Amino acid sequence: GAVGRGVSHTWSAVADAVLVVLVRLAKTPALQAAFSAILLASVPSIKRLLVASSSPSSSAKPADPSQPPLYFVYDAVSTLGQAQVPVSMIMLSGTATLRFMKTLRKKAIRTAKDTHSDHSEEEDSPLVAGGGRRKKKAGGGGDEFSARAVAAILVGRTVLMPLAGLGWWWVLQVWLGAIPDIRGHSKILQLVILIESAVPTAQNVVMLLLVHGRMEQGEQLAQIVLAQMAVSVLTFTLACSFFQWLVIPM
């Protein structure tokens, strides 16, 4: 009856929400590249067309007869992939710069409007004294991070997250002993786990927002990520040095 229809409606809403999330994830370039690589590597006949069956030497050239017939495609895509980090950093800094310039422009317009409003009120002072309209003060559009929010994000990502990572490392390694010993490389594995908690937010998050058309949110987040990277010059250096001393003492 009514209960069954309510449950069916709930499951339908959940399925629709999950479908929307999956569609958005499918549009993400990073996931598209990862799934494409898994698919190509999972089909041996296609993989042999792109990559040699044995690991090629560093001096091997694409023109070598021993290379697969489509090795030049793999080599070209690999070269393009190496440019991903610098290109994304340029996009990140450009997005944050555009956001900053827009903010300066808005402030200049508000200042000009306030100045014009003051002059108008001085000229029409009898109307104002007689109960005329009072102009609303131009305020923020509500689309900016406040200084307190920015400070909270910076402290949380650059200070609290490394401490949280240290706590998780202590639980997994010291208390539970859950970090496996992989051919004597457990120390490096522990160090990587700790370092992951101290790095700033990846610029891919900004790229995802821009790809999905969330320009306003992407510009805001770009400013936060740049601020994190500036602060991380100090915090990451300290955290990484401490983690290395803790896990791999000299």
C-alpha positions as CSV (number, residue, x, y, z in Angstrom):
1,G,0.0,0.0,0.0
2,A,1.2,3.5,1.0
3,V,4.3,2.1,2.8
4,G,5.3,0.1,-0.3
5,R,4.9,3.2,-2.5
6,G,6.9,5.3,-0.1
7,V,9.7,2.7,0.0
8,S,9.7,2.5,-3.8
9,H,9.8,6.3,-4.1
10,T,12.7,6.4,-1.7
11,W,14.7,3.8,-3.6
12,S,13.9,5.5,-6.9
13,A,15.2,8.8,-5.5
14,V,18.4,7.1,-4.2
15,A,18.9,5.4,-7.6
16,D,18.5,8.7,-9.4
17,A,21.0,10.4,-7.1
18,V,23.5,7.6,-7.5
19,L,23.0,7.7,-11.3
20,V,23.7,11.5,-11.3
21,V,26.9,11.0,-9.4
22,L,28.1,8.2,-11.7
23,V,27.4,10.3,-14.8
24,R,29.4,13.2,-13.3
25,L,32.2,10.9,-12.4
26,A,32.2,9.5,-15.9
27,K,32.7,13.0,-17.3
28,T,35.9,13.4,-15.2
29,P,39.0,13.4,-17.4
30,A,41.2,11.8,-14.7
31,L,38.8,8.9,-14.2
32,Q,38.3,8.5,-18.0
33,A,42.1,8.1,-18.4
34,A,42.3,5.6,-15.5
35,F,39.5,3.5,-16.8
36,S,40.9,3.6,-20.3
37,A,44.3,2.5,-19.1
38,I,42.7,-0.4,-17.1
39,L,40.7,-1.5,-20.1
40,L,43.7,-1.4,-22.5
41,A,45.9,-3.3,-20.0
42,S,43.2,-5.9,-19.4
43,V,43.1,-6.9,-23.1
44,P,46.4,-8.6,-24.0
45,S,46.0,-8.3,-27.7
46,I,45.4,-4.5,-27.5
47,K,48.2,-4.1,-25.0
48,R,50.7,-5.8,-27.2
49,L,50.0,-3.2,-29.9
50,L,51.0,-0.4,-27.6
51,V,53.5,-1.7,-25.1
52,A,56.3,-4.3,-25.4
53,S,55.7,-7.5,-23.5
54,S,59.0,-7.2,-21.7
55,S,60.2,-3.9,-20.1
56,P,62.1,-2.0,-22.8
57,S,65.5,-0.5,-22.0
58,S,65.8,3.2,-21.4
59,S,67.9,3.5,-24.6
60,A,65.2,1.9,-26.7
61,K,63.8,4.1,-29.5
62,P,60.3,4.1,-31.0
63,A,61.8,3.3,-34.4
64,D,63.3,0.1,-33.1
65,P,61.9,-2.9,-34.9
66,S,61.4,-4.7,-31.6
67,Q,58.9,-2.0,-30.5
68,P,55.1,-2.7,-30.9
69,P,53.5,-1.3,-34.1
70,L,51.5,1.4,-32.2
71,Y,54.2,2.3,-29.7
72,F,54.4,5.8,-31.2
73,V,50.8,6.4,-29.9
74,Y,51.8,5.3,-26.4
75,D,54.9,7.4,-26.5
76,A,53.0,10.5,-27.7
77,V,50.3,10.2,-25.1
78,S,52.9,9.6,-22.4
79,T,54.7,12.7,-23.4
80,L,51.5,14.7,-23.2
81,G,50.8,13.2,-19.8
82,Q,54.1,14.5,-18.5
83,A,52.8,18.1,-19.1
84,Q,49.7,17.5,-17.0
85,V,51.1,18.9,-13.8
86,P,52.6,22.1,-15.1
87,V,49.6,22.8,-17.3
88,S,47.2,22.3,-14.4
89,M,49.3,24.5,-12.2
90,I,49.1,27.2,-14.9
91,M,45.3,26.8,-15.0
92,L,45.1,26.9,-11.3
93,S,47.1,30.1,-11.0
94,G,45.3,31.7,-13.9
95,T,41.9,30.8,-12.4
96,A,42.9,32.3,-9.0
97,T,44.3,35.4,-10.7
98,L,41.1,36.0,-12.7
99,R,39.1,35.6,-9.4
100,F,41.4,38.1,-7.7
101,M,41.0,40.6,-10.6
102,K,37.2,40.2,-10.5
103,T,37.2,40.9,-6.8
104,L,39.3,44.0,-7.3
105,R,36.9,45.2,-10.0
106,K,33.8,44.6,-7.8
107,K,35.5,46.6,-5.0
108,A,36.2,49.4,-7.3
109,I,32.6,49.5,-8.6
110,R,31.3,49.4,-5.0
111,T,33.6,52.2,-4.0
112,A,32.5,54.3,-7.0
113,K,28.8,53.6,-6.2
114,D,29.3,54.6,-2.6
115,T,31.1,57.8,-3.6
116,H,28.3,58.6,-6.0
117,S,25.7,57.8,-3.4
118,D,27.3,60.2,-0.9
119,H,27.4,63.0,-3.4
120,S,23.7,62.4,-4.3
121,E,22.7,62.4,-0.6
122,E,24.5,65.7,-0.1
123,E,22.7,67.3,-3.1
124,D,19.3,65.9,-2.1
125,S,19.7,66.4,1.7
126,P,16.3,68.1,2.1
127,L,14.6,65.0,0.6
128,V,16.6,62.8,2.9
129,A,15.7,64.9,5.9
130,G,12.0,64.8,4.9
131,G,11.8,61.1,5.0
132,G,13.1,60.3,1.5
133,R,14.5,56.9,0.5
134,R,17.8,55.7,2.0
135,K,20.1,53.9,-0.3
136,K,21.1,50.4,0.8
137,K,24.8,50.0,1.5
138,A,26.5,47.9,-1.0
139,G,27.7,44.8,0.6
140,G,29.3,41.5,-0.4
141,G,27.4,39.2,-2.7
142,G,27.7,36.3,-0.3
143,D,29.9,34.4,-2.7
144,E,33.3,35.0,-1.0
145,F,35.0,33.0,1.7
146,S,35.3,35.1,4.8
147,A,38.7,35.6,6.4
148,R,37.6,33.3,9.3
149,A,36.6,30.6,6.9
150,V,39.9,30.8,5.0
151,A,41.8,30.7,8.2
152,A,39.8,27.6,9.4
153,I,40.5,25.8,6.0
154,L,44.2,26.6,6.1
155,V,44.6,25.5,9.8
156,G,42.5,22.4,9.2
157,R,44.4,21.3,6.0
158,T,48.0,22.3,6.9
159,V,48.0,21.7,10.7
160,L,45.2,19.4,11.9
161,M,45.3,16.9,9.0
162,P,49.0,16.1,9.6
163,L,48.1,15.5,13.2
164,A,45.2,13.3,12.2
165,G,47.5,11.4,9.9
166,L,50.0,10.9,12.7
167,G,47.2,9.6,14.8
168,W,46.1,7.1,12.2
169,W,49.6,6.0,11.6
170,W,50.0,5.3,15.3
171,V,46.8,3.3,15.4
172,L,47.6,1.3,12.3
173,Q,51.3,0.7,13.0
174,V,51.8,0.8,16.7
175,W,48.5,-0.3,18.1
176,L,47.1,-2.7,15.4
177,G,50.3,-3.5,13.5
178,A,48.2,-3.4,10.3
179,I,50.7,-1.9,7.9
180,P,52.3,-4.9,6.1
181,D,56.0,-5.5,5.6
182,I,56.4,-5.5,1.8
183,R,59.9,-6.8,1.1
184,G,61.5,-4.6,3.7
185,H,59.9,-1.4,2.4
186,S,57.4,-0.9,5.2
187,K,59.3,2.2,6.4
188,I,58.8,3.9,3.0
189,L,55.1,2.8,3.0
190,Q,54.6,4.4,6.5
191,L,56.4,7.6,5.4
192,V,54.1,7.8,2.3
193,I,51.0,7.4,4.5
194,L,52.2,10.2,6.8
195,I,53.2,12.5,3.9
196,E,49.8,12.1,2.2
197,S,48.2,13.7,5.3
198,A,50.4,16.8,5.1
199,V,50.2,17.7,1.4
200,P,47.9,20.6,0.3
201,T,44.7,20.0,-1.6
202,A,45.3,18.6,-5.1
203,Q,44.7,21.0,-8.0
204,N,42.6,18.3,-9.6
205,V,39.8,19.3,-7.4
206,V,39.7,22.7,-9.1
207,M,40.0,21.1,-12.5
208,L,36.9,18.9,-11.7
209,L,34.8,22.0,-10.8
210,L,35.9,23.8,-14.0
211,V,35.2,20.7,-16.2
212,H,31.7,20.4,-14.8
213,G,31.0,24.1,-15.4
214,R,31.2,25.3,-11.8
215,M,33.3,28.3,-12.7
216,E,32.4,30.4,-9.6
217,Q,33.2,27.6,-7.2
218,G,36.3,26.6,-9.1
219,E,37.6,30.2,-8.9
220,Q,36.9,30.3,-5.1
221,L,38.6,27.0,-4.5
222,A,41.6,28.0,-6.6
223,Q,42.3,30.9,-4.3
224,I,42.1,28.5,-1.3
225,V,44.4,26.0,-2.9
226,L,47.0,28.6,-3.7
227,A,46.9,29.9,-0.2
228,Q,47.4,26.3,1.1
229,M,50.4,25.9,-1.1
230,A,51.9,29.1,0.1
231,V,51.4,28.1,3.8
232,S,52.6,24.5,3.0
233,V,56.1,25.8,2.1
234,L,56.6,26.0,5.9
235,T,54.1,23.5,7.3
236,F,54.9,20.6,4.9
237,T,58.6,21.1,5.3
238,L,58.3,20.8,9.1
239,A,55.8,17.9,8.9
240,C,57.9,15.9,6.3
241,S,61.1,16.4,8.3
242,F,59.4,15.2,11.5
243,F,57.8,12.2,9.8
244,Q,61.1,11.2,8.3
245,W,62.8,11.5,11.7
246,L,60.0,9.5,13.3
247,V,59.8,6.6,10.7
248,I,63.3,6.5,9.3
249,P,65.6,7.9,12.0
250,M,69.1,8.7,10.9
